[in-house]
Amino acid sequence: MKDRFDLLIFDWDGTLVDSIDWIVHCVQTAAKQFSCPIPSAQAAKDIIGLSIEQAINTLFPTANPVLQQQLATCYSHTFFSKQTTQDDLFTGVLEMLHRFKQDGYQLAIATGKTRKGLDKVLHTTGVGDLFSITRCADETASKPHPLMLEEIMFHTQISPERTLMIGDSIHDLQMAKNAQINAIGVACGAHSAPVLQHYQPLCCLQQTADLLEIIAR
């Protein structure tokens, strides 16, 4: 796969950062706080990648709009009670990103996080300058709609044929299919390799940094 792509688009949570268990904890904490049915760990994982509004609506469909907003606020407050640092990046990810940047790839992020949330973790992890563009769910359409990928490709002026999406969830891979670009799944986050394989990625990797062995120039 070397020299097949020019633009590498990464999901954030569960792909670059080991944050899935913390997200599950935050979802379950919000449910407890407002005496809602507590989602299972896998149910909480299944919404990772969606916008916060879509995620809350999926997990708590009978909650009224006021309660849904309270759940979202509680989730966000709990999530940011712990600072995400460079130590939270998956093993080898920092070195991988620097290598891809050095090799001339354009790097981007497509995430279900809010702009405020992503900017905060990009700052605390120190990787923000590595990315040409980042897109968040509160400034464009939520996954699996392809709009954020289309906006990234438009900004970088790179064609779908030269673009690769890397993600850990079914929402990432479905978004890639909807945008008609290739994708690689990583099984270190929300969904297992057998689940991701249903979305026909080029391959599934156990760890994101394994990507370096496949496409490094």
Steps between C-alpha positions, in 0.01 A plus 500: 500500500802730495456815287129424454380790717584866560243591766458303824188583702491372856220466748603619849351302791592132483721552196772742607410525870427222748181656633225243444474373859489857627220590257302196618551612860381853418188374322410270788569774756259734323231230496544438874493871578153537346362157596483378140551138393876443498624398155722196476865555418448383143192719455708798608781397264253472212426874506863613506564705188152650482432859599415537869138585412462194279673281757276610787189462287606147403574393857207677666226521236216550750668791679345839434715777344576662836619170648703421190678834533566433868645159415724652233622772738573246774687280254716789380571622852611153610708442187701819543550444872801294389756661272601312186878508459758362261519192724144415393601455137519135402851354499692608193240749377706814560799358314272377222343843448838671489628243248198544272536878518871472419420271206276767346154368583227748582338404830148582616252414775130422460336464840170494680644735762401864521740765373560621856568147617736411217695825524554436869640150456709599199663762723554274802644218286716738298413351160285775351768632264530162328158528336412701190132515592266360764124468483257455789140388527370836624626689193390256230284188464550221753639163400416292304401783263795557263501881519795539735714281275387691193591828670845368591565384144381834363731689737804289415413469129564125514275260310300218661724247325805636686326526839493246783281501813629327813254428779395266778122513468230395258408868464849579368491222243143570391589867456792397279273278290252786468781728381625230262848492647708211629527428870704298745349384827685484830384257767638693799188706561122475484448199275674168441660393174216257410246783540711744299552245222128525414576847361764367259809697602823432315612323817465508878800567722536413867671832577492830313879530492510177294393726211859617476616159376238499225514843339812684618695636202 
